[in-house]
């Protein structure tokens, strides 16, 4: 008995799987890895930082893979409509180095309230208004800059309109140079002139100190690389099975 088997259809089918389904599976697996890595990054933020705000948690973007371009990109957004871009203030946490100077810090430096190597650090004053995440409310930052005439842009005009509708708290500052030339009970800092604040010992809302130095406590690249290495075989195997099944 002689049995003949034409392998050409099988070869063509395997070639078709190789040329179409394998790239599709690879792209699918890459995109699943990227989504999983994003989730891992967000969990790392919760572990490394105290009460990260939604803006920070949502600052990770993904550029997806396609069959024609088998690579995905995961990174930190470099633009913010207002405020500070996450990539700027998170970079010192990733690589280490001096704390990022926010718009508030830069405005104080431009006014010579802070030296280039100085930083305004929030105190524990009851007169410092914070949000649910423990951060100073943006309105108080604006209030301080307006009172100290330290706005660097047209924001001052907008704030001035709103300030007329309500009584705005006044602030005064004691710079490091002022303290050095005439020491006293007012250490370098920003103080509120709110009634009763001085009597309660709560008038200092920011201390002026040297710029904090960050350690590299958020290993962004390592987190993503480890997730990809640990999950690639599983994700690609699953994606390939799905691709082959869909080609039948």
C-alpha atoms as a printed R data frame, in Angstrom:
    type eleno elety resid chain resno       x      y      z
1   ATOM     1    CA   UNK     A     1   0.000  0.000  0.000
2   ATOM     2    CA   UNK     A     2   1.269  3.373 -0.933
3   ATOM     3    CA   UNK     A     3   0.105  6.548  0.724
4   ATOM     4    CA   UNK     A     4   0.746  9.896 -0.860
5   ATOM     5    CA   UNK     A     5   0.482 13.155  1.035
6   ATOM     6    CA   UNK     A     6   0.725 16.570 -0.557
7   ATOM     7    CA   UNK     A     7   2.592 18.780  1.945
8   ATOM     8    CA   UNK     A     8   2.426 21.903 -0.211
9   ATOM     9    CA   UNK     A     9  -0.904 23.136  1.256
10  ATOM    10    CA   UNK     A    10   0.506 22.671  4.765
11  ATOM    11    CA   UNK     A    11   3.666 24.539  3.850
12  ATOM    12    CA   UNK     A    12   1.603 27.353  2.395
13  ATOM    13    CA   UNK     A    13  -0.511 27.423  5.547
14  ATOM    14    CA   UNK     A    14   2.567 27.550  7.763
15  ATOM    15    CA   UNK     A    15   4.042 30.278  5.574
16  ATOM    16    CA   UNK     A    16   0.778 32.184  5.923
17  ATOM    17    CA   UNK     A    17   0.862 31.817  9.693
18  ATOM    18    CA   UNK     A    18   4.468 32.969  9.755
19  ATOM    19    CA   UNK     A    19   3.890 36.003  7.536
20  ATOM    20    CA   UNK     A    20   0.541 37.136  8.960
21  ATOM    21    CA   UNK     A    21  -0.343 35.591 12.293
22  ATOM    22    CA   UNK     A    22   3.077 35.722 13.980
23  ATOM    23    CA   UNK     A    23   3.476 39.496 13.497
24  ATOM    24    CA   UNK     A    24  -0.135 39.954 14.612
25  ATOM    25    CA   UNK     A    25   0.500 37.852 17.721
26  ATOM    26    CA   UNK     A    26   3.743 39.683 18.465
27  ATOM    27    CA   UNK     A    27   2.045 43.075 18.210
28  ATOM    28    CA   UNK     A    28  -0.836 41.906 20.394
29  ATOM    29    CA   UNK     A    29   1.555 40.563 23.023
30  ATOM    30    CA   UNK     A    30   3.671 43.730 22.981
31  ATOM    31    CA   UNK     A    31   0.620 45.912 23.565
32  ATOM    32    CA   UNK     A    32  -0.567 43.696 26.401
33  ATOM    33    CA   UNK     A    33   2.886 43.909 27.955
34  ATOM    34    CA   UNK     A    34   2.786 47.705 27.651
35  ATOM    35    CA   UNK     A    35  -0.603 47.885 29.394
36  ATOM    36    CA   UNK     A    36   0.587 45.564 32.138
37  ATOM    37    CA   UNK     A    37   3.781 47.576 32.578
38  ATOM    38    CA   UNK     A    38   1.724 50.743 32.923
39  ATOM    39    CA   UNK     A    39  -0.291 49.148 35.722
40  ATOM    40    CA   UNK     A    40   2.958 48.033 37.379
41  ATOM    41    CA   UNK     A    41   4.323 51.582 37.148
42  ATOM    42    CA   UNK     A    42   1.192 53.007 38.764
43  ATOM    43    CA   UNK     A    43   1.436 50.497 41.606
44  ATOM    44    CA   UNK     A    44   5.093 51.439 42.103
45  ATOM    45    CA   UNK     A    45   4.056 55.096 42.376
46  ATOM    46    CA   UNK     A    46   1.605 54.186 45.135
47  ATOM    47    CA   UNK     A    47   4.330 52.224 46.918
48  ATOM    48    CA   UNK     A    48   7.092 54.821 46.579
49  ATOM    49    CA   UNK     A    49   5.183 58.100 46.974
50  ATOM    50    CA   UNK     A    50   2.836 59.318 49.674
51  ATOM    51    CA   UNK     A    51  -0.686 59.839 48.318
52  ATOM    52    CA   UNK     A    52   0.200 60.386 44.626
53  ATOM    53    CA   UNK     A    53  -2.386 62.578 42.925
54  ATOM    54    CA   UNK     A    54  -4.441 61.278 39.959
55  ATOM    55    CA   UNK     A    55  -2.484 63.576 37.614
56  ATOM    56    CA   UNK     A    56   0.710 61.709 38.529
57  ATOM    57    CA   UNK     A    57  -0.861 58.253 38.337
58  ATOM    58    CA   UNK     A    58  -2.332 59.082 34.918
59  ATOM    59    CA   UNK     A    59   0.857 60.648 33.589
60  ATOM    60    CA   UNK     A    60   2.058 57.409 31.959
61  ATOM    61    CA   UNK     A    61   1.353 57.177 28.250
62  ATOM    62    CA   UNK     A    62   1.530 54.255 25.833
63  ATOM    63    CA   UNK     A    63   2.373 54.379 22.133
64  ATOM    64    CA   UNK     A    64   1.014 51.090 20.825
65  ATOM    65    CA   UNK     A    65   2.657 48.561 18.518
66  ATOM    66    CA   UNK     A    66   1.388 47.565 15.077
67  ATOM    67    CA   UNK     A    67   2.175 44.599 12.815
68  ATOM    68    CA   UNK     A    68   4.328 46.920 10.710
69  ATOM    69    CA   UNK     A    69   6.124 48.395 13.722
70  ATOM    70    CA   UNK     A    70   6.691 45.773 16.393
71  ATOM    71    CA   UNK     A    71   7.551 48.055 19.275
72  ATOM    72    CA   UNK     A    72   5.562 49.893 21.894
73  ATOM    73    CA   UNK     A    73   6.611 52.890 23.932
74  ATOM    74    CA   UNK     A    74   5.729 53.642 27.521
75  ATOM    75    CA   UNK     A    75   6.798 56.930 29.059
76  ATOM    76    CA   UNK     A    76   5.883 59.974 31.120
77  ATOM    77    CA   UNK     A    77   3.880 62.832 29.647
78  ATOM    78    CA   UNK     A    78   6.045 65.868 28.946
79  ATOM    79    CA   UNK     A    79   3.263 68.430 28.739
80  ATOM    80    CA   UNK     A    80   0.734 69.846 31.182
81  ATOM    81    CA   UNK     A    81  -1.948 72.347 30.224
82  ATOM    82    CA   UNK     A    82  -1.229 74.084 33.516
83  ATOM    83    CA   UNK     A    83   1.037 73.324 36.417
84  ATOM    84    CA   UNK     A    84   4.115 71.129 36.072
85  ATOM    85    CA   UNK     A    85   4.654 68.261 33.634
86  ATOM    86    CA   UNK     A    86   4.972 64.886 35.374
87  ATOM    87    CA   UNK     A    87   8.145 64.037 33.461
88  ATOM    88    CA   UNK     A    88   9.819 67.099 35.004
89  ATOM    89    CA   UNK     A    89   9.032 66.538 38.660
90  ATOM    90    CA   UNK     A    90   9.352 62.738 38.512
91  ATOM    91    CA   UNK     A    91  12.763 62.707 36.799
92  ATOM    92    CA   UNK     A    92  14.677 63.542 40.029
93  ATOM    93    CA   UNK     A    93  12.838 60.629 41.673
94  ATOM    94    CA   UNK     A    94  13.954 58.344 38.834
95  ATOM    95    CA   UNK     A    95  17.570 59.458 38.425
96  ATOM    96    CA   UNK     A    96  18.204 61.239 41.708
97  ATOM    97    CA   UNK     A    97  19.425 64.807 42.085
98  ATOM    98    CA   UNK     A    98  17.995 68.168 43.147
99  ATOM    99    CA   UNK     A    99  14.221 68.477 43.552
100 ATOM   100    CA   UNK     A   100  12.469 69.923 40.524
101 ATOM   101    CA   UNK     A   101  11.760 73.639 40.804
102 ATOM   102    CA   UNK     A   102   8.023 74.092 40.264
103 ATOM   103    CA   UNK     A   103   6.482 77.286 38.897
104 ATOM   104    CA   UNK     A   104   6.040 78.474 42.477
105 ATOM   105    CA   UNK     A   105   9.732 77.951 43.262
106 ATOM   106    CA   UNK     A   106  10.818 79.560 39.979
107 ATOM   107    CA   UNK     A   107   8.634 82.591 40.643
108 ATOM   108    CA   UNK     A   108  10.200 83.068 44.080
109 ATOM   109    CA   UNK     A   109  13.673 82.757 42.568
110 ATOM   110    CA   UNK     A   110  12.861 85.291 39.857
111 ATOM   111    CA   UNK     A   111  11.806 87.714 42.611
112 ATOM   112    CA   UNK     A   112  15.100 86.989 44.484
113 ATOM   113    CA   UNK     A   113  13.135 85.684 47.446
114 ATOM   114    CA   UNK     A   114  14.947 82.406 46.911
115 ATOM   115    CA   UNK     A   115  18.560 82.013 45.842
116 ATOM   116    CA   UNK     A   116  19.160 79.654 42.884
117 ATOM   117    CA   UNK     A   117  20.086 76.845 45.288
118 ATOM   118    CA   UNK     A   118  17.206 77.410 47.716
119 ATOM   119    CA   UNK     A   119  13.743 75.921 48.071
120 ATOM   120    CA   UNK     A   120  10.531 76.841 49.888
121 ATOM   121    CA   UNK     A   121   9.447 73.887 52.027
122 ATOM   122    CA   UNK     A   122   5.883 73.746 53.434
123 ATOM   123    CA   UNK     A   123   5.601 73.838 57.220
124 ATOM   124    CA   UNK     A   124   3.009 72.162 59.444
125 ATOM   125    CA   UNK     A   125   1.211 75.435 60.072
126 ATOM   126    CA   UNK     A   126  -2.549 75.331 60.550
127 ATOM   127    CA   UNK     A   127  -2.640 78.308 58.194
128 ATOM   128    CA   UNK     A   128  -1.287 76.226 55.326
129 ATOM   129    CA   UNK     A   129  -4.239 74.977 53.307
130 ATOM   130    CA   UNK     A   130  -3.818 71.479 51.889
131 ATOM   131    CA   UNK     A   131  -5.959 69.203 49.733
132 ATOM   132    CA   UNK     A   132  -6.954 65.587 50.318
133 ATOM   133    CA   UNK     A   133  -3.535 64.409 49.136
134 ATOM   134    CA   UNK     A   134  -1.649 66.576 51.624
135 ATOM   135    CA   UNK     A   135  -0.443 69.057 49.000
136 ATOM   136    CA   UNK     A   136  -0.690 72.838 49.256
137 ATOM   137    CA   UNK     A   137  -3.797 74.084 47.481
138 ATOM   138    CA   UNK     A   138  -3.060 75.904 44.189
139 ATOM   139    CA   UNK     A   139  -5.178 78.845 45.367
140 ATOM   140    CA   UNK     A   140  -2.821 79.453 48.279
141 ATOM   141    CA   UNK     A   141   0.223 79.338 46.005
142 ATOM   142    CA   UNK     A   142  -1.445 82.050 43.914
143 ATOM   143    CA   UNK     A   143  -2.376 84.006 47.027
144 ATOM   144    CA   UNK     A   144   1.235 83.990 48.222
145 ATOM   145    CA   UNK     A   145   2.691 84.981 44.853
146 ATOM   146    CA   UNK     A   146   0.176 87.789 44.531
147 ATOM   147    CA   UNK     A   147   0.891 89.095 48.012
148 ATOM   148    CA   UNK     A   148   4.658 88.990 47.438
149 ATOM   149    CA   UNK     A   149   4.286 90.472 43.932
150 ATOM   150    CA   UNK     A   150   6.106 87.452 42.545
151 ATOM   151    CA   UNK     A   151   3.871 86.463 39.611
152 ATOM   152    CA   UNK     A   152   5.970 85.982 36.495
153 ATOM   153    CA   UNK     A   153   3.159 86.126 33.923
154 ATOM   154    CA   UNK     A   154  -0.352 87.393 33.232
155 ATOM   155    CA   UNK     A   155  -1.762 85.212 36.027
156 ATOM   156    CA   UNK     A   156  -1.452 88.241 38.288
157 ATOM   157    CA   UNK     A   157  -4.177 90.075 36.330
158 ATOM   158    CA   UNK     A   158  -6.581 87.153 36.622
159 ATOM   159    CA   UNK     A   159  -5.906 86.760 40.306
160 ATOM   160    CA   UNK     A   160  -6.288 90.495 40.938
161 ATOM   161    CA   UNK     A   161  -9.846 90.376 39.544
162 ATOM   162    CA   UNK     A   162 -10.810 87.538 41.854
163 ATOM   163    CA   UNK     A   163  -8.959 89.031 44.829
164 ATOM   164    CA   UNK     A   164 -11.248 92.064 44.725
165 ATOM   165    CA   UNK     A   165 -14.234 89.852 45.474
166 ATOM   166    CA   UNK     A   166 -12.852 88.540 48.729
167 ATOM   167    CA   UNK     A   167 -10.345 89.516 51.359
168 ATOM   168    CA   UNK     A   168  -6.971 88.071 50.389
169 ATOM   169    CA   UNK     A   169  -4.482 87.029 53.070
170 ATOM   170    CA   UNK     A   170  -1.255 89.007 53.194
171 ATOM   171    CA   UNK     A   171   2.169 87.393 53.455
172 ATOM   172    CA   UNK     A   172   5.655 88.632 54.192
173 ATOM   173    CA   UNK     A   173   9.039 87.025 53.659
174 ATOM   174    CA   UNK     A   174  12.333 86.801 55.487
175 ATOM   175    CA   UNK     A   175  15.095 85.889 53.053
176 ATOM   176    CA   UNK     A   176  18.275 84.086 53.998
177 ATOM   177    CA   UNK     A   177  20.336 87.222 53.394
178 ATOM   178    CA   UNK     A   178  18.020 89.286 55.615
179 ATOM   179    CA   UNK     A   179  18.321 86.732 58.392
180 ATOM   180    CA   UNK     A   180  22.104 86.553 58.030
181 ATOM   181    CA   UNK     A   181  22.487 90.318 58.383
182 ATOM   182    CA   UNK     A   182  19.976 90.646 61.227
183 ATOM   183    CA   UNK     A   183  19.193 87.374 63.040
184 ATOM   184    CA   UNK     A   184  16.058 87.218 65.097
185 ATOM   185    CA   UNK     A   185  13.076 85.014 65.845
186 ATOM   186    CA   UNK     A   186  11.929 85.079 62.224
187 ATOM   187    CA   UNK     A   187  13.966 82.439 60.425
188 ATOM   188    CA   UNK     A   188  14.184 82.470 56.626
189 ATOM   189    CA   UNK     A   189  10.699 81.722 55.371
190 ATOM   190    CA   UNK     A   190   7.335 82.939 54.137
191 ATOM   191    CA   UNK     A   191   4.942 84.083 56.848
192 ATOM   192    CA   UNK     A   192   1.233 84.760 56.921
193 ATOM   193    CA   UNK     A   193  -0.082 87.991 58.382
194 ATOM   194    CA   UNK     A   194  -3.420 86.362 59.228
195 ATOM   195    CA   UNK     A   195  -4.858 87.494 62.534
196 ATOM   196    CA   UNK     A   196  -3.783 85.273 65.425
197 ATOM   197    CA   UNK     A   197  -1.185 83.311 63.448
198 ATOM   198    CA   UNK     A   198   1.793 84.881 65.192
199 ATOM   199    CA   UNK     A   199   0.324 84.443 68.672
200 ATOM   200    CA   UNK     A   200  -0.238 80.747 67.963
201 ATOM   201    CA   UNK     A   201   3.278 80.287 66.595
202 ATOM   202    CA   UNK     A   202   1.795 79.214 63.247
203 ATOM   203    CA   UNK     A   203   2.729 82.206 61.093
204 ATOM   204    CA   UNK     A   204   5.445 80.462 59.062
205 ATOM   205    CA   UNK     A   205   3.848 78.601 56.142
206 ATOM   206    CA   UNK     A   206   7.080 77.896 54.243
207 ATOM   207    CA   UNK     A   207  10.668 77.587 55.422
208 ATOM   208    CA   UNK     A   208  13.482 78.638 53.110
209 ATOM   209    CA   UNK     A   209  16.206 76.026 52.974
210 ATOM   210    CA   UNK     A   210  18.716 74.444 50.627
211 ATOM   211    CA   UNK     A   211  17.263 72.592 47.652
212 ATOM   212    CA   UNK     A   212  16.468 68.994 48.700
213 ATOM   213    CA   UNK     A   213  18.452 66.232 47.033
214 ATOM   214    CA   UNK     A   214  16.461 63.201 45.919
215 ATOM   215    CA   UNK     A   215  17.622 59.619 45.827
216 ATOM   216    CA   UNK     A   216  16.665 57.459 42.848
217 ATOM   217    CA   UNK     A   217  13.751 55.707 44.541
218 ATOM   218    CA   UNK     A   218  11.466 55.199 41.525
219 ATOM   219    CA   UNK     A   219  13.266 52.866 39.034
220 ATOM   220    CA   UNK     A   220  10.991 53.543 36.073
221 ATOM   221    CA   UNK     A   221  13.070 51.681 33.457
222 ATOM   222    CA   UNK     A   222  13.772 48.678 35.697
223 ATOM   223    CA   UNK     A   223  10.090 48.267 36.572
224 ATOM   224    CA   UNK     A   224   9.070 48.219 32.909
225 ATOM   225    CA   UNK     A   225  11.941 45.965 31.806
226 ATOM   226    CA   UNK     A   226  11.341 43.438 34.567
227 ATOM   227    CA   UNK     A   227   7.632 43.267 33.816
228 ATOM   228    CA   UNK     A   228   8.315 42.634 30.117
229 ATOM   229    CA   UNK     A   229  10.914 39.934 30.832
230 ATOM   230    CA   UNK     A   230   8.688 38.137 33.333
231 ATOM   231    CA   UNK     A   231   5.540 38.148 31.192
232 ATOM   232    CA   UNK     A   232   6.669 37.977 27.553
233 ATOM   233    CA   UNK     A   233   6.584 34.201 27.064
234 ATOM   234    CA   UNK     A   234   3.119 33.927 28.609
235 ATOM   235    CA   UNK     A   235   1.653 36.846 26.660
236 ATOM   236    CA   UNK     A   236   3.197 35.874 23.321
237 ATOM   237    CA   UNK     A   237   2.145 32.229 23.699
238 ATOM   238    CA   UNK     A   238  -1.424 33.268 24.449
239 ATOM   239    CA   UNK     A   239  -1.500 35.798 21.615
240 ATOM   240    CA   UNK     A   240  -0.098 33.243 19.134
241 ATOM   241    CA   UNK     A   241  -2.730 30.683 20.090
242 ATOM   242    CA   UNK     A   242  -5.450 33.290 19.575
243 ATOM   243    CA   UNK     A   243  -3.969 34.304 16.211
244 ATOM   244    CA   UNK     A   244  -3.766 30.741 14.907
245 ATOM   245    CA   UNK     A   245  -7.298 29.994 16.086
246 ATOM   246    CA   UNK     A   246  -8.643 33.063 14.313
247 ATOM   247    CA   UNK     A   247  -6.987 32.041 11.023
248 ATOM   248    CA   UNK     A   248  -8.896 28.768 10.737
